Amino acid sequence: MKRISKHLIFILLLLVFQVAIISNLPFYLSHLNLILVCLMFLSVVYKFKLGIVYSFIFGVLLDIYSALPFGAYLIALTVTIYFAYKFFNQFLTNKSVYSLIGLTALSTVIFNAIMYSYKVLFYYNNAREFFSFDLLLLWIKTDFIYQLVINLIFVIVLFLAYNFTSNRFRAVFIDTTKQ
């Protein structure tokens, strides 16, 4: 019971921080997707099963605040973590800062592509206007690039803070000279 309450408190605090504080930060800091970065960090550092469970819970809770159809965040976060898991198993060999940066970049691209597709489909059905390629270019130039850069900077800072306080990513060498 204590473990479940610890996880629920972490989820709620992260959700409140993302919705209430980060969205109101100045300049381009408001583009930080703290939930996605923390999901990728938890998935790499601990287990991908934990990342899937967290993504499902975060998806449901974020869908409550979203103007998109219910399930948009749920599907986007869960599919993003699934593809990151498959990419990690197929192409990456260890849990290093480089693999975490690559997975965060990949997950940011996948998540934003899914969310952008939802927005285009939702607004196309409501407005009955054709999709404009200029809108996609504007979105890439403004929101996506800033979010990618801010997410990568934050995951590096998170990794360094975790590496400083934990021994989980320390290099361990086997001494074969001693008998």
N, C-alpha and C positions, 0 to 999 in steps of 0.2 A: 504494500500500500504506500509505503514511504517513497519507493522508486517511482511509482506512477504519479504521485503528487509532485515530486521533483520535476518530472518531465512536463507535467501540465503547467506548472508555474513558469518553467522556462519557455514553453510555447506561448503562453499568454503574455509574458513580459516582452518577448521578441515581437509578437504581433502588435502590441500596443506601441512599442518603440517604432516599428515600421510605419504604422498607420498614423500615429499622432505626432511623432517628432520628426522622423526623417522626411516625410512629405512636406514639412514646413521649413526645412533648412534652406539657407540662402544659396544663390548661384547654382552650380550644377551638382552640389552635394545631395540635392533632393532626388537625384536619379539613382542613388544607391539602392540596390535591391538586397537588403540585408537578409531577408528570408532565404533567397536563392543562394547567397554566399554561405550562409550558415548551414543550409542543407547540404551543399557540396562539401563543406569542411567536415561536418558530422559523418557524411557518407564515406569520405576517404579516411578520416582518422579512426572512426569506430567501425561501424558495419553499414553496408548498403541497405540492409533490412530496416535498420533504424531510420535511415534517410527516406525510405519509401513510406514508412508509417508516419513520420513527421510531415512528409509532403502531402499525404492524404489529409491529415488533420489541418495543416496550414491551408490547403486548397479549399476545404469546406469553410473554414473561418474567413478566408479572404473573399470567398464568393458571397458571403453575407454583406460585405462592404462594397462589392463591385456592382457597377451598373450593367455589366455584361450578363448574358444568360447564365443561370446557375450551372456550375460545372466547368466554367472556363478556366479558372485558376486550378481547380482540382485536376483536370486533365492536363493542363500545361505543366504543372509542377511534377505530377507523377510520370508523365511521358519524358520530361527532361531528366529526371533522376534515373529512369530506366535506360535511356540512351547513354547517359554518362556511365552507368554501370557496365553496359555492354562494351563501350569504348575502353573503359579501364581494364576490363578483363581481356579484351582482344589485343590491345596495342601497348598498354603501359605495364611496366614490370615491377615498379616499386611505389611506395608512398613517399614521394619527395615533394619539395616545393614546386618543382617544374611540372610534375604531374598534376598537382593541385591547381596551378595556374592554367594549364591546358584544359583541365576539366571545367574550371570556372569559366574560361572563355567559351568553350563549347556549349556549356549549359546556358550561358547568357544568350548566345546566338539561337539556340533551339527554343528557349523559353520566349524570347522576343518574337521569333518567327511564328510560333503558335499563337501568342497573344495578338500579334498584328493580324494574323489570318482571321481570328475570331472577330476582331474589331471591323475588319473590312467586310466580312460576311454579315455581321450584325447591322452595321450602318448601311450597307448596300440594300439589305432587305427592307430597312425602314425608310430610307431616303429615295430608293429606286434610281440612284445615280450610278453611272458607270465608274469603275475603279480607275483612278488616275495614277499614272506612273510618277507624275510629279509629286504626289502625296507620299509615295514610298521613298523617293529620293530625299524629300524634306525630312521625313521621319528618320532616315538613316543618318543624315547630316546632323540632326539635333539630338534627339533622345538616345538613339542606340549607341553611338560612338561614346557619348559621355557616360552612359551607364556601363559600357564595357570597361572603360578606363577606370572609373570609380570602383567597380566591382573587383578588378584585378589589384588595384592598390590596397583595397580593404582586405582581400584574402591574403596578400603578402604580409600586411601588418598583423593579421590574425594568426598566420602561421608563425611569424617571428615571436609573437607573444606566447604562443603555445609552446614553441620550441624552447624558449627561454625558461619556461616554468615546468616543463615535462621532459622526461627522458625517452619518450616514445619514438622520436625521430633521430635520436643520437646514433652516430656511426659506432658500430661495435666491431672490433677487429679481434680475430682469433690469434693468439700468440702460439705459434707452433715450435718456437725455439726452446721453451721450457719443457722439462720432462717430469 
